[in-house]
Amino acid sequence: MKNARYAWVALFALAWSCGPKPAEDSVTETVVEEVLVAENTLTEEEKNEGWMLLFDGTNTDGWRAFNGDSFPSDGWTVEDGALKALGKGGDIGGDIVFGPMEFEEFEMEWTWKIAPGGNSGVLYHVVEDPKYDAPYETGPEYQMIDQLGFPDPLEKWQSIGADYAMTEPDYEGAVKPAGEWNTSRIVFSEEGSSYYLNGKKTVEFVPYSEAWTAARNSGKWEEYPDYAIAKSGLISLQDHGAETWFKNIKIRKL
C-alpha cells in the first residue's frame, strides 16, 4: 500500500488444556494484528525516545541549499510523500542541508530508493563556509548507490553502505535492485559507530581512533584537510546526478 509502513504484533499462540480433557481439545489460534503506521510519522514510543522527523512528507521546511538560504526547487521536489533529488547535481552543487540544528552523537534512519545507475549519499557533521564547495569536503558519508547496476566498476570503499572512502562495507544479502525502497541507519557515537542497510550492519568503526585516523589521513582525503574534523554539524542529502527519493527521515540525539 502506498504511503504506509507496517508494524507487526503477534498475539499469543497455542494453548492446550491440562488434566482431564473435554471431548474436544480447546485450541487458541495465533492472531497477527497488522498495525498501520503512516509514512513520515513517528509512533508515540519513538517520540518518547527522543526521535524527531526531518521531513513530514509534504513540505520542505528546514531544508535549504548547501551554503544557501533557500530550498533549491529547481533541483529538488516533493513527490508522493518523498523528498526527491531531480538528478541535476554533480560532483559539486545540488546538495541540500537541514539547517535548523546541528548533530554530534546521534542515531538516524531513513527510507530511500535510487534510479538505475545512480549514486547518492547522506552526510553528517557538515560545515558550511564559502571556502567549501560541497558537503563532502567536511562531512562523512553513508554511501547510497545502485550496487547492481552502476555503469563503472566499484571499489569496495565506494560500495553501498560504506563509510565512504573510510570503512569498507559488508553488504552481502542486503542489496536491492535500483528502484526498490531501502531502509538505512547510522548510529554515530565516539565509543563506536555503525551503519546498517535493510537491517544488516554494513560497517562499524571507532571515530577518532588510531585506525580511523590512519584512514582519514590517507587516500582520498589528503586533498581535503578539513574532512571529518568537526565533531558536530549539519545533516546533508546528496544529489550526485541521479534521481533519488528520501522519506521517513528521522533522527535522535544520543
C-alpha positions in Angstrom: 0.0 0.0 0.0 1.3 3.4 -0.9 2.3 5.8 1.9 2.2 3.3 4.6 4.6 1.4 6.9 3.7 -1.7 8.9 4.5 -2.9 12.4 3.7 -6.5 13.1 2.3 -7.5 16.6 2.0 -11.2 17.4 -0.7 -12.1 19.9 -0.1 -15.4 21.6 -0.4 -18.6 20.4 -1.3 -22.2 21.1 -2.7 -23.3 24.5 -3.6 -26.9 25.4 -5.7 -27.7 28.4 -4.1 -29.7 31.3 -5.5 -32.5 33.4 -8.7 -34.3 32.3 -9.6 -33.2 28.7 -13.1 -32.4 27.4 -14.5 -34.3 24.5 -12.7 -31.8 22.1 -9.4 -30.1 22.8 -9.6 -26.4 23.2 -7.2 -24.5 20.9 -6.5 -20.8 20.9 -5.3 -19.8 17.4 -2.5 -17.4 16.7 -3.7 -13.9 15.8 -1.5 -11.5 13.9 -2.5 -7.9 14.2 -1.4 -5.6 11.3 -0.7 -2.1 12.7 -0.6 0.6 10.1 1.9 3.4 10.6 1.6 6.4 8.3 4.7 7.3 6.3 6.7 10.2 7.6 5.3 10.0 11.1 6.6 8.9 14.5 4.9 6.5 16.9 4.3 7.6 20.4 7.1 5.3 21.5 9.5 6.9 19.1 8.5 10.4 20.3 9.1 9.3 23.9 12.6 8.0 22.9 13.5 11.5 21.5 13.1 10.9 17.8 12.3 13.8 15.5 11.3 14.0 11.9 13.4 16.0 9.4 10.7 15.8 6.7 6.9 15.4 7.1 6.1 14.2 3.5 4.5 17.4 2.3 6.8 20.4 2.7 10.5 21.2 2.8 10.6 23.2 6.0 14.2 23.3 7.4 15.9 22.2 4.2 17.9 24.6 2.0 20.8 24.5 -0.4 24.3 23.9 1.0 25.8 27.4 1.6 22.4 28.8 0.6 19.5 30.4 2.2 16.5 28.8 0.4 15.3 25.5 -0.9 16.5 24.8 -4.4 13.2 24.0 -6.1 14.9 23.7 -9.4 16.8 20.6 -8.2 14.6 19.1 -5.6 10.8 18.5 -5.1 8.3 16.6 -3.1 6.8 13.6 -4.9 4.4 11.1 -3.4 5.5 11.8 0.2 9.2 11.7 -0.7 11.9 14.4 -0.8 13.2 13.8 -4.4 16.5 14.9 -5.9 15.9 15.5 -9.6 19.4 14.4 -10.6 20.6 17.8 -11.7 23.6 17.9 -9.3 27.1 16.7 -9.8 30.4 16.4 -8.1 29.8 20.0 -6.9 26.4 21.6 -6.5 22.9 20.2 -5.9 23.2 19.0 -2.3 20.8 20.2 0.5 21.2 20.5 4.3 18.8 20.5 7.2 19.6 23.9 8.6 17.8 24.4 11.9 20.2 22.4 14.1 23.5 20.5 14.2 24.0 17.0 15.5 27.0 15.5 17.3 26.3 11.9 18.5 23.1 10.6 17.0 21.0 7.8 15.6 19.4 8.4 12.2 17.1 6.3 10.0 15.6 6.9 6.5 14.0 5.1 3.6 15.3 5.7 0.1 15.5 4.5 -3.5 17.6 5.5 -6.5 17.3 5.5 -10.2 19.2 2.8 -12.2 22.9 3.6 -12.4 22.6 6.2 -9.6 24.9 7.4 -6.9 24.0 9.5 -3.8 24.5 9.6 -0.1 23.7 11.0 3.3 26.3 13.1 5.0 26.7 14.4 8.6 28.9 16.8 10.6 28.8 19.0 7.5 30.3 22.5 7.9 29.1 25.4 5.8 31.6 28.1 4.7 32.2 29.8 1.3 35.6 28.1 1.2 33.8 24.7 0.8 32.2 23.8 -2.5 30.4 20.7 -1.3 29.3 18.9 1.9 31.7 16.0 1.3 34.7 18.3 1.9 33.9 18.2 5.7 31.2 15.6 6.3 31.5 11.8 6.4 29.1 10.0 4.1 26.8 6.9 4.2 27.2 5.7 0.6 24.0 5.1 -1.4 24.5 3.6 -4.9 23.0 1.3 -7.5 25.3 -1.5 -6.4 23.9 -4.0 -9.0 23.7 -1.7 -12.0 26.3 1.1 -11.6 27.9 1.5 -15.0 31.5 1.6 -13.8 33.4 -0.9 -11.6 33.1 -0.1 -7.9 35.9 -0.3 -5.4 34.8 -1.8 -2.1 35.1 1.6 -0.4 32.7 3.1 -2.9 30.1 0.4 -2.4 26.6 0.6 -0.9 26.5 1.0 2.9 30.2 2.1 3.1 31.5 4.8 5.3 32.6 6.3 2.0 36.4 6.1 1.4 36.9 5.2 5.1 35.5 1.8 6.0 34.6 -0.9 3.5 31.1 -2.4 3.9 29.7 -5.9 4.2 26.6 -5.6 2.1 26.1 -9.2 1.0 22.4 -10.3 1.2 21.1 -6.7 1.9 21.3 -5.2 -1.6 18.1 -4.5 -3.6 17.8 -3.5 -7.3 17.6 0.2 -8.2 14.1 1.5 -7.9 13.2 -0.6 -4.8 12.9 1.0 -1.4 15.7 0.5 1.2 16.0 1.3 4.9 19.3 2.7 6.2 20.5 3.6 9.6 23.5 5.4 11.1 24.5 5.2 14.7 27.3 7.7 15.4 29.0 7.6 18.8 32.6 8.3 19.8 32.5 5.0 21.7 31.6 3.1 18.5 29.7 3.8 15.3 27.9 1.6 12.8 25.9 1.8 9.5 23.0 -0.5 8.6 21.3 -1.4 5.3 18.0 -3.2 5.3 18.6 -4.5 8.8 22.2 -5.7 8.2 25.2 -4.0 9.8 27.5 -3.0 6.9 30.3 -1.2 8.8 31.5 -0.5 12.3 34.3 1.8 13.4 35.5 3.9 16.3 35.7 7.5 15.3 38.9 9.3 16.0 40.7 6.1 16.9 44.2 5.2 15.6 42.7 3.1 12.8 40.2 5.7 11.9 42.8 8.5 11.9 45.1 6.4 9.6 42.2 6.1 7.1 41.4 9.7 7.5 45.0 10.7 6.7 45.4 8.6 3.6 43.9 8.2 0.2 41.1 10.4 -1.0 41.0 12.8 2.0 44.6 14.0 1.5 43.1 16.7 -0.7 40.5 17.8 1.9 42.3 18.8 5.1 39.0 19.6 6.9 37.3 16.3 6.2 35.8 14.8 9.4 37.5 17.3 11.7 34.3 18.8 13.0 32.6 16.7 15.7 29.2 18.2 15.1 27.5 19.7 12.1 24.6 19.6 9.7 22.8 16.6 8.0 23.0 16.7 4.2 21.3 14.8 1.4 23.3 14.5 -1.8 22.2 15.0 -5.4 25.1 13.4 -7.3 23.4 13.4 -10.7 20.7 10.7 -10.2 17.1 10.8 -9.3 16.9 9.8 -5.6 14.0 9.6 -3.2 14.1 10.1 0.6 11.3 9.6 3.1 10.8 8.6 6.8 13.8 10.7 7.7 14.1 10.6 11.5 16.9 11.3 14.0 17.5 11.5 17.7 20.5 12.8 19.6 22.5 10.3 21.7 
